[in-house]
Amino acid sequence: MFAALVGWLALAKGLDGSTVAGFVLVAVGFVLVKRRVLRSPLRRRISAAPSGQTGSREE
């Protein structure tokens, strides 16, 4: 991501559809590979919330 930002800002390179699609593909792949690791903190947070609350801070 850093390389894309530097290329976009410093080198005046544009972002085209294939670049965005590539980032989306990498992000989805990361989430699929790490889904168990990402899910466990969410489960702890949800189970620690008092009943009737989902952990969000809506007021």
WOQUISUL-V813257 format. One record per pair of residues at least 4 apart in sequence whose ideal C-beta (glycine too) atoms are under 8 Angstrom apart, sorted by the first residue. I is the first residue (numbers start at 1). J is the second residue. Records with the same first field share a line. If there is no record, write none. Layout:
# WOQUISUL-V813257
I = J, J
This chain:
# WOQUISUL-V813257
1 = 5, 23
2 = 6
3 = 7
4 = 8, 15, 19, 23
5 = 9
6 = 10, 11
7 = 11, 13
8 = 12, 13, 14, 15
15 = 19, 20
16 = 20
17 = 21
18 = 22
19 = 23
20 = 24
21 = 25
22 = 26
23 = 27
24 = 28
25 = 29
26 = 30
27 = 31
28 = 32
29 = 33
30 = 34
31 = 35, 38
34 = 38
35 = 39
36 = 40
38 = 42
39 = 43
40 = 44
41 = 45
42 = 46
43 = 47
44 = 48
45 = 49, 55
46 = 54, 55
48 = 55
49 = 53, 54, 55
